[in-house]
Amino acid sequence: MYYDISNVEFWCVLMQHCKVIAYVSMQLRKHERNYMTQDLELTAVIHALKM
């Protein structure tokens, strides 16, 4: 799983054997922009697992 988080959005890519199997990106809600970095990372992982 690869992910990147900015102040306004995040994206996450799930890969298996060097091939993309799923991709998700989302804009952060207003209240999520105030989250600490580790909370944003957890949010990205949770959204990726829900795909």
C-alpha positions as CSV (number, residue, x, y, z in Angstrom):
1,M,0.0,0.0,0.0
2,Y,1.3,3.4,-1.0
3,Y,-0.3,6.7,0.1
4,D,0.3,10.4,0.2
5,I,-1.4,13.0,2.2
6,S,-1.5,16.8,1.7
7,N,-3.4,19.5,3.5
8,V,-6.4,19.1,1.2
9,E,-6.5,15.6,-0.1
10,F,-5.0,12.1,0.1
11,W,-4.5,9.2,-2.3
12,C,-3.8,5.6,-1.8
13,V,-2.7,2.8,-4.1
14,L,-3.0,-0.9,-3.4
15,M,-0.5,-3.0,-5.3
16,Q,0.2,-6.7,-5.6
17,H,3.2,-8.1,-7.6
18,C,4.1,-4.6,-8.8
19,K,0.6,-4.1,-10.3
20,V,-2.1,-1.7,-9.2
21,I,-5.1,-3.5,-7.9
22,A,-7.0,-0.5,-6.5
23,Y,-6.7,3.3,-6.3
24,V,-8.6,5.8,-4.2
25,S,-8.3,9.6,-3.7
26,M,-10.4,11.9,-1.6
27,Q,-10.5,15.5,-0.5
28,L,-10.2,16.0,3.2
29,R,-13.2,17.3,5.0
30,K,-12.8,20.6,6.8
31,H,-12.5,19.1,10.2
32,E,-10.0,16.4,8.9
33,R,-7.6,19.1,7.8
34,N,-6.9,19.8,11.5
35,Y,-5.9,16.1,12.2
36,M,-2.4,15.2,13.3
37,T,-0.2,13.5,10.7
38,Q,-0.6,10.0,12.2
39,D,-4.4,10.4,12.3
40,L,-4.4,11.4,8.6
41,E,-2.3,8.4,7.8
42,L,-4.8,6.1,9.6
43,T,-7.7,7.8,7.8
44,A,-6.0,7.0,4.5
45,V,-5.5,3.4,5.4
46,I,-9.1,3.0,6.6
47,H,-10.5,4.4,3.4
48,A,-8.2,2.2,1.3
49,L,-9.4,-0.9,3.2
50,K,-13.0,0.0,2.6
51,M,-12.6,0.0,-1.2
